[in-house]
Amino acid sequence: MTRSVLVLNTGSSSVKYSVVQPDSGATIADGMVDRIGEEVEPDSEREAVVDHAAALQVVFDSLAEGGNSLDDLRLVAVGHRVVHGGPDLYRPTVVDDAMIAQLERLAPLAPLHNPPAILGLEVARRALPELPHIAVFDTAFFHDLPPAAATYAIDHEIAAEWGIRRYGFHGTSHQYVSEQAADFLGAPLESLSQIVLHLGNGASASAIVGGRPVETSMGLTPMEGLVMGTRSGDVDPGVITYLWRTAGMSVEDIESMLNRRSGMRGLCGEIDFRVIRQRIESGDESDRGAAQLAYDVYIHRLRKYIGAYLAVLGTADVITFTAGVGENDAAVRRDALSGLSAFGIELDEHLNDSPAKTARRISPDGSPTTVLVIPTNEELAIARACTQVLAG
């Protein structure tokens, strides 16, 4: 019997869904319901989706309209992406009321992500009570980071009391992509030193040795590290106290600014790299200047992390680009790695410029470091994690 898993990724105003066959890797259906809770103009053709319960019903209706009724899908589980598991939740786990309460206590660590994930869990458990609901945590892959990488240099008693450490995020993607890189190369995962660059609206880097992460760019929250679509990445902590003390901004205002109005949006008002590229290439000086600076800051930070991880690893057998920007923007890949031939890192321009959507090598034959583009598939990874839980 072909089994499938419904994978849900719940945001504050959206629900992304996929129905995945974990054994074959096939995606049966996927989509997104967005603008949840927004009012609809009287002349709009779009129907209002008043809350997340209504959104989940839209998901079920969409599946049925596509010939995939819940009865026909042979669902064995519902897998939920949960961003932050804190210090104790790091294995894929069947959700119960006690876990919901634990996730609620962790909400301050990921205020943009965990509250809607909790809401999604509660709504889905009510809608599909006969199925096991399994939480898969973004932080899980990085749970066993070496202490030197996981520890912040702050008062150790305060850190211990409040669970402050580097947790890392996008772990499902980093683990999946590093394993796919080994498969692509036909090499044992245990033999490889890898750098994985997950570059999407959220962006993170990891250094991986023998399949185990030894460094990652995101920290206590998903805000640290690389420049992202709307998040700042690394900033001097003094910026926060300066804005609070001198500019009179509240902690909530500062947090909102760093999460929602920073990164590429904060620098140039745009998060879509295609639009940013158009602005750079346009004749409008005001548009071009802000877009070019934003792009330069993005690339500069990315190159800093690549260099740092080369120092951590000593050498990199593989560097892999993944996620929306990493998979699709040849210029970002080129500029991130330009001038690194002394480290054994080169790109084949023809291969790099290829519009192919499949896993591929973009470095020349014989290059000491293999550079790959591998599409991530977090939904498949979550589905397979669910079936592992069911298997015991």
N, C-alpha and C positions, 0 to 999 in steps of 0.2 A: 504494500500500500504506500503510495506517495504521500508523505506528510508535509505539512507546511506550517510556518510560524508567521503570525501577524506581528510586525515590528512597528512600534509607535515611538515617535520623537515629538514630545509635546512642548510647545512654546507658550508664551503668555497670550498670544493671539493667533496661534496656528497649531495644526496637527499634521505632521508628515507621517505617511504610512507606507509600508511595503508588505506584500505577502511573498515570502521567500520559501523555496524548497531547500532546506539546508543540505540535503544529501547531494542533489544535482547542482546546487548553486544558482538555479534559475529563479528569476523574479517573475512572479505571476501577474502582479499588479502593483502599481505604486502611484503616489500622488500627494497632494497637500490641500488641506482646507485652511484658508487664511482669513484674516480680517474678522476674527471671532469677536463678537461683542460690539462691532461697529454698526452705527446706524446706516441705513440704506436710503439713498435719495428716492423720492416717490416715483421718478421716471426711470429708475435703474432696473435693468433686467436681472440683476443679481439678487438672490434671496438672502434675507438676513440670517446669520448664524448667531443665535443669541448667546450661546455659552458652549463650553466644551462638550457637554452631553449631546447638544444638538450637532456639534461638529462630528462627533463619533458616529452619529446616525447618518450624517452625510457620507462618511466613509463607507458604512455598510451599504447604503443605497448605491453609491458609485460602484462598489464591487459587484453588487447584484446586477446593475445595468450593464456591466461588462461581462456578464455571464459567469460571475464568480460569487455565487451566494455563499453565505457562511457554512451552510450544510455541505456544499460541494467541495469546499476548500480543504477538508480534512485537517483542520487546525489542531495542533497538539499543544500549543502554548501561545501566549502573548508576551513578546519581549519588549521591554521598555528601556530606552536610553536614559540613564540618570547621570548627570554630570559629576556630582560630588558625593563620594561615599565616606569622606572623612577618614579617620585613622582605622576604623574597624570594619567598614563595609567595602570589601574589595573583591570578593568572589561573586560570580553570578548567583543570585539568591532568589528563591521563591518569596514573593511579597506576602506579608501578613500585617496585621494591625500594629504589631510591635515595631516592624521596620518602618512603617509610615510615620510613627511617632519619632523614631530615631532620625529619619530624614528631615522631619520638621525642625528638630533641634539643630540640624546641620545647615538649615537654610541661610543663615548669615554668611556662610562661607561661599555660597554661590547664589546671591540674591536674584540674579536675572534668570537662572536656570532651574534651581531646585524647586522653588514654589510651583511653577507650572508643571514640572515633572510629577510632583506629588498630586496635583490636581488631576493630571492625566491618569495616574495610577488609580486614584479613587473612582473616577468616572468609568474607566475601562473595567475595573473589577465589578462594578455594579452592572455594567452592560453585558459582560461575559463571565458570570460567576462560576460557570462550570469548567472553565479553563484555568490552568496554572498561569499566574502572572509572574514573570521573572525579570528582576532588575539587573541590568548590566551597566557597570560603572565606568565612566571615562577615566577615572583615577586608578583603576585596578592594575593596569600594566606597570605603573610606576610605584606601586606600593613598596617594593623592596629596593628602591634606589639606594646606592651606597650612602652611609650616613654623612660623608663629607659633601655629597651632592644634595641631600635632602634637608640639611640643617642650615637654618639662618643664624647669622652671628648676632643674636640678640640675647637678652637675659634668659638663661636657660630655664629658670623656674617659671617665668611668664610663658615661655614657649610651650613648656610641658603642660601647664595648667589649661591653656587655651587651644592646644592642639595645633600650634603654628609650626608648619614645616612645608617643604616643597612637595605638593601632591602630584602635580602634572596632570595634563588633560589631553584629550584626543587619543587616549591610550588605545582604544579599540582600533583606531585607524593606524597608529604607529605599529602595533603588533601585527595587524593584518598585512600591511604593506611590507614590513621587514620579512615576514614569512614568504610573501609572494615574490620578493626580490630573490630570496634563496632558491625558490622553485624555478624562477626564470633563468637563473644562472646554472641550475643543476648542481648546486653546491650545498653541502651541509650547513644548516643555519648556524650550528655551533662553531663553524670555522670562520665566520665573517664578522668584520667590524663595519658598522653601517652608520650613516647619517641619513635620517629621514626628515624631509621638509614638507610638512602638511601646511599648504598655503591656500587658505580659503578666506572667507570673511573673518573667521577666526584663524589664527596662524600659530603654529608651534613647530619646534625643532626637537629632535632627539638624537642622542648618541647611543648606539646599541652594540654590545659585544656578546657574541655567541647567543644571540636571541634574547638577552637580558639588557634592559636599559641601564645606562650608567649616568646619564644626564638628560635633562629636558628643560625647555625654556619657560614653560608656564609654572606657576608656583603654588602659593596658598590658594589663589583664585586663578581663573582663566585670564586675568588681566596682565600678567607679567610676560616679558619676553619680547617677541617680534612686534613690529608695527602691524596692526590689523585694520579691518574695515572701519570699525568705529571705536576700537579700544586702543589705548595709548601704547601698550607694551611698557618697557622699562622707563621709569621716571625716577628722579631723585626723590626719596621720601620727604625731603624738605619742601618740595613743591606743595605737598598737601597741607603741612602746617603753615606754610607761608600764605596760601590762599585762605586758610581758615582765620589766621591771625590778622593778616594785612588787608586782604580783599573782602573780608567779612562773609565769605561763603560758608554755608553750613556743610557738615560732613556729608549729608545726603546730596547736596548740590555738587560737591566735588566728586563723589562717587559716580553720580549720574554723568557728569562731564567726562570723566575718564573712561567710562564704559560705553557711552552713547554718542558723544560729540568729540571724540578724539580720533587717533589713527588717521586714516586717509580722509575720512569725512571732516575731521577737525582741521586738517591741513589744507584741503582744497575743495571740500564740500561734496565729494563724490567717492563712492566705494567701488564702482564698476571700472575695472582696469581698461576695458575697451573704450569707455568714455574718456578716461584719463589720458589714454594714448592719443585719442582724437584731439584733445585739448592741447597736448604737447606739440602735436604736429600742425595745429591751426596757426593762422596768422594773427590771432588776437593776443597781444602781448600780456594783458592782464590774466586771461585764462591760462596761457602757456606758462607763465611764471609760477603760479601757485601749483599747477599740476606737476611741473618739472621738479619743484622742490619736494613735493609729497613723494613722488616716485624716487627721487634721490635718497631721501631719508629712509624709505622702505628698503631700498637695495643696500644702503650702507649698514643698516641694522642686521639685515640678513647675512651679509658678508662677515660681519663681526661674529655672529654665532657660528657660521661655518668654520671660520678660523679658530675660534675657541674650541670647537668640538674636534677639530683636527689635532689640537694640542692635547686634549683629553685622551683621544684614542691613540695618538702617535702616528697612525696612518689609517686611511679609510679605504676599505676594499670597494665599497659601494656608496654612492650618494643617490638618493631617490627623491624625486619630486612627485607630490600627489595633491589631491583636492583641486578645487575649481581653478585657482590661479596657477598652481604648480603643474597641473595637467594640461592647461590650455594656453598659457602665455609664454611663448618662446623667448620673447625679449627679457622677461624676468629671469628665466633660466640662464640665458646667455650672460646677462649683466651680473647675476649672482656669482658666476663661476669664472668670469673673464680674468685673465692675468694670473691664473693659478697653475699654470703648466709646470712651474718649479716644484709643485706639490704632487705632480702626477695627475692633475685634473685638467681635462680638455674636453671640448665639445666638438662634435662633427656638425657643422652648420646646416648641412643638408638634412641630416637626421633630426636635428633640433627643430628645424622649421616645418617638419612634416606635420600635417593636420591629423594624423592617425589618432584614434581614440583608444587603442589597445595598449597593453604593456609593451614597452619598447626600449631599446638601448639608444642613447643619443651621444655616446662617446665613441671615438675612433677605435678600430680594432687594435688590440695590443696596449691600450692606455692602462697605466697602472691602477687607476681608479675607474671603475665602471660607473657611468652615470645613466640612470634609468628614469623613465616616466612610468608610473604604475597607477592606474585608477584605483582609488580606494573604494571599499565596499563595506561600510560599517554595518549596514543592514544584514548582509550575509554573515558577518562575524558575530553579530548579536544573535541571529537565528541559530547559528551553530553552537554558541555558548548555551543557549536555552536547551538544545537537545542533549548537550553534555550533562546539564543539571538533571534532566529527566532520566538519563541513563544511570545516574548515581555516581 
